Amino acid sequence: MARSPLSTLRFRIIFLICWLLMLADQVMVLHFFGLPWKTAIIDSSLSNVLLLLACLLVMNTLRYYLPKGQQYINVFSICLFLTIIWLLLIRWLLGLLLNDVEGYHDLLHRSLSIRFSIAFLLLGCVTMISILWYNQQEQKEKDERKTDAEKLARDAELFKLRQQLQPHFLFNSLNSINALIGSRPEEARKMVQQLSDFLRGTIKKEETQWVTLQEELQYLQLYLDIEKVRFGNRLTTSVEVDENVLPMKLPALLLQPIMENAIKFGLYDTTGETVIRLFAGKDDTNLVIKVMNPFDPETSSPRQGTGFGLKSVQRRLYLLFARTDLLSTDAKGNTFITIVKIPQTT
């Protein structure tokens, strides 16, 4: 069972201090009843050492066997059994060692019932404290395992989202390259190089990695260059960024699916030149990014713009921040707007 070394050490120190205080208290009580200091020290030391061994035995047993439900009666029986064994041992050993001390034999026999009660109470208290301690440590370990399992599941889902986003973009790019090879070979070669740089950056970055907005925009530009080759003069992009937000952090590869969604529905739903606009600023402590694309309100519903790309981004933001309000969409006139807020953790 995993335990913090510091908390374990603190528990042992407190336990030892309490036991030494109890030993000293018993010495003073025995001396108060007329026993010489030497006799009181021998009595207290032997009694408490044997009782300490009994407590350690119970604690070590509970470390590997924690009672559940009706099994607590077994713990009560063990405590009672160990107390009886302890009483018999000290009666024999103390009687053997201190039999020549005047008046000690009578005092020992008169105090047996009191010794039994105190020993059983102490052993029971130590047992209950041990049960609570080990239960707490076991629950802590379970919580840690649950947290690790949730993190693994979250990372696996993030990876799955990324794998679902990449194939259709790659297929579209390869089809465009194939179409360009015959008519515009120079542009085809350029697009192959751009696609290579884009995919290399994708492989290097992880979903849980944080990058500055400036780094993300540099990577996004590789994607936009590919799309401009694909769509030619039909696609124009405009990026307006407040310089103060360039150092702000966001999850790597977050903007590409948002821009892909805007380009897809912006170009497919309109004719002629299409302008996709990106604005980046801040709102309180959040990095705010707006992506705007045109659509025809007479032939298309704005909700067509919320395809798998935006849903995957929203799911990813939830997995990273446990919030569902970080991505929103709106339609004004013939413009579809996607707004993303990224909280700044530092």
Backbone hydrogen bonds, N-H to C=O, Kabsch-Sander energy under -0.5 kcal/mol:
donor,donor_aa,acceptor,acceptor_aa,energy
8,T,4,S,-2.3
9,L,5,P,-2.4
10,R,6,L,-2.4
11,F,7,S,-2.1
12,R,8,T,-2.1
13,I,9,L,-2.4
14,I,10,R,-2.4
15,F,11,F,-2.3
16,L,12,R,-2.4
17,I,13,I,-2.5
18,C,14,I,-2.3
19,W,15,F,-1.9
20,L,16,L,-2.3
21,L,17,I,-2.3
22,M,18,C,-2.1
23,L,19,W,-2.2
24,A,20,L,-2.5
25,D,21,L,-2.3
26,Q,22,M,-2.2
27,V,23,L,-1.9
28,M,24,A,-2.0
29,V,25,D,-2.1
30,L,26,Q,-2.6
31,H,27,V,-2.3
32,F,28,M,-2.0
33,F,29,V,-1.3
34,G,31,H,-1.7
35,L,30,L,-1.9
40,A,36,P,-2.8
41,I,37,W,-2.6
42,I,38,K,-2.4
43,D,39,T,-2.7
44,S,40,A,-2.7
45,S,41,I,-2.8
46,L,42,I,-2.4
47,S,43,D,-2.4
48,N,44,S,-2.6
49,V,45,S,-2.4
50,L,46,L,-2.0
51,L,47,S,-2.0
52,L,48,N,-2.6
53,L,49,V,-2.2
54,A,50,L,-1.9
55,C,51,L,-2.3
56,L,52,L,-2.7
57,L,53,L,-2.0
58,V,54,A,-2.0
59,M,55,C,-2.9
60,N,56,L,-2.6
61,T,57,L,-1.9
62,L,58,V,-2.6
63,R,59,M,-1.2
64,Y,60,N,-0.7
64,Y,61,T,-1.0
65,Y,61,T,-1.6
71,Q,68,K,-2.1
72,Y,69,G,-1.3
73,I,70,Q,-1.3
74,N,71,Q,-1.1
75,V,71,Q,-1.0
76,F,72,Y,-2.0
77,S,73,I,-2.1
78,I,74,N,-2.2
79,C,75,V,-2.4
80,L,76,F,-2.3
81,F,77,S,-2.6
82,L,78,I,-2.8
83,T,79,C,-2.1
84,I,80,L,-1.9
85,I,81,F,-2.4
86,W,82,L,-2.6
87,L,83,T,-2.4
88,L,84,I,-2.3
89,L,85,I,-2.1
90,I,86,W,-2.5
91,R,87,L,-2.1
92,W,88,L,-1.8
93,L,89,L,-3.2
94,L,90,I,-2.5
95,G,91,R,-1.2
96,L,92,W,-1.7
97,L,93,L,-2.5
98,L,94,L,-2.7
101,V,98,L,-1.4
104,Y,101,V,-1.6
105,H,101,V,-0.6
107,L,103,G,-1.7
108,L,104,Y,-2.8
109,H,105,H,-1.9
110,R,106,D,-2.3
111,S,107,L,-1.4
112,L,109,H,-0.8
115,R,111,S,-3.2
116,F,112,L,-2.6
117,S,113,S,-2.2
118,I,114,I,-2.6
119,A,115,R,-2.7
120,F,116,F,-2.7
121,L,117,S,-2.3
122,L,118,I,-2.7
123,L,119,A,-2.8
124,G,120,F,-2.3
125,C,121,L,-2.5
126,V,122,L,-2.8
127,T,123,L,-2.1
128,M,124,G,-2.5
129,I,125,C,-2.7
130,S,126,V,-2.3
131,I,127,T,-2.3
132,L,128,M,-2.5
133,W,129,I,-2.5
134,Y,130,S,-2.9
135,N,131,I,-2.3
136,Q,132,L,-2.1
137,Q,133,W,-2.3
138,E,134,Y,-2.4
139,Q,135,N,-2.5
140,K,136,Q,-2.3
141,E,137,Q,-2.2
142,K,138,E,-2.2
143,D,139,Q,-2.5
144,E,140,K,-2.1
145,R,141,E,-2.4
146,K,142,K,-2.5
147,T,143,D,-2.5
148,D,144,E,-2.5
149,A,145,R,-2.5
150,E,146,K,-2.5
151,K,147,T,-2.3
152,L,148,D,-2.4
153,A,149,A,-2.4
154,R,150,E,-2.6
155,D,151,K,-2.9
156,A,152,L,-2.3
157,E,153,A,-2.2
158,L,154,R,-2.5
159,F,155,D,-2.3
160,K,156,A,-2.1
161,L,157,E,-2.5
162,R,158,L,-2.0
163,Q,159,F,-2.3
164,Q,160,K,-1.8
165,L,161,L,-1.4
166,Q,162,R,-1.7
169,F,165,L,-0.8
170,L,166,Q,-2.3
171,F,167,P,-2.8
172,N,168,H,-2.3
173,S,169,F,-2.2
174,L,170,L,-2.5
175,N,171,F,-2.4
176,S,172,N,-2.1
177,I,173,S,-2.5
178,N,174,L,-2.4
179,A,175,N,-2.0
180,L,176,S,-1.8
181,I,177,I,-1.6
182,G,178,N,-0.6
183,S,179,A,-0.7
184,R,180,L,-2.5
188,A,184,R,-1.9
189,R,185,P,-2.5
190,K,186,E,-2.2
191,M,187,E,-2.5
192,V,188,A,-2.1
193,Q,189,R,-2.0
194,Q,190,K,-2.3
195,L,191,M,-2.8
196,S,192,V,-2.2
197,D,193,Q,-2.3
198,F,194,Q,-2.5
199,L,195,L,-2.6
200,R,196,S,-2.2
201,G,197,D,-2.0
202,T,198,F,-1.8
203,I,199,L,-2.2
204,K,200,R,-1.8
205,K,201,G,-1.6
209,Q,206,E,-1.2
211,V,250,L,-2.4
213,L,246,L,-0.7
213,L,248,M,-2.1
214,Q,246,L,-1.9
216,E,212,T,-2.2
217,L,213,L,-2.5
218,Q,214,Q,-1.7
219,Y,215,E,-1.9
220,L,216,E,-2.5
221,Q,217,L,-1.9
222,L,218,Q,-0.9
222,L,219,Y,-0.6
223,Y,219,Y,-1.2
224,L,220,L,-2.4
225,D,221,Q,-2.4
226,I,222,L,-1.6
227,E,223,Y,-2.1
228,K,224,L,-2.3
229,V,225,D,-1.5
230,R,226,I,-2.0
231,F,227,E,-2.7
232,G,228,K,-1.6
234,R,231,F,-1.6
235,L,232,G,-1.3
236,T,234,R,-0.5
236,T,274,T,-2.6
238,S,276,I,-2.6
240,E,238,S,-0.5
240,E,278,L,-3.3
241,V,239,V,-0.5
242,D,280,A,-2.1
245,V,242,D,-2.0
246,L,243,E,-0.9
248,M,245,V,-1.3
250,L,211,V,-2.2
252,A,209,Q,-2.8
254,L,251,P,-1.0
258,I,254,L,-0.6
259,M,255,L,-2.6
260,E,256,Q,-2.6
261,N,257,P,-2.0
262,A,258,I,-2.0
263,I,259,M,-2.8
264,K,260,E,-2.6
265,F,261,N,-2.2
266,G,262,A,-2.1
267,L,263,I,-2.6
268,Y,264,K,-1.9
269,D,265,F,-0.8
270,T,267,L,-0.6
274,T,234,R,-3.7
276,I,236,T,-2.8
276,I,274,T,-0.6
277,R,275,V,-0.6
277,R,292,M,-2.3
278,L,238,S,-3.0
279,F,290,K,-2.9
280,A,240,E,-2.0
281,G,288,V,-2.8
283,D,286,N,-2.4
286,N,283,D,-2.5
287,L,342,I,-2.4
288,V,281,G,-2.6
288,V,286,N,-0.6
289,I,340,V,-2.8
290,K,279,F,-2.9
291,V,338,T,-2.7
292,M,277,R,-2.9
293,N,336,F,-2.4
295,F,334,N,-2.4
299,T,296,D,-1.0
300,S,296,D,-1.8
304,Q,301,S,-2.1
305,G,302,P,-2.1
306,T,303,R,-1.5
307,G,305,G,-1.0
311,K,307,G,-1.9
312,S,308,F,-2.7
313,V,309,G,-1.7
314,Q,310,L,-2.7
315,R,311,K,-2.4
316,R,312,S,-2.3
317,L,313,V,-2.6
318,Y,314,Q,-1.9
319,L,315,R,-2.2
320,L,316,R,-1.9
321,F,317,L,-2.7
322,A,318,Y,-2.6
328,S,339,I,-2.4
330,D,337,I,-2.2
332,K,335,T,-2.5
335,T,332,K,-1.8
336,F,293,N,-3.5
337,I,330,D,-3.5
338,T,291,V,-2.8
339,I,328,S,-3.1
340,V,289,I,-2.8
341,K,326,L,-2.7
342,I,287,L,-2.7
344,Q,285,T,-1.1
345,T,343,P,-0.7
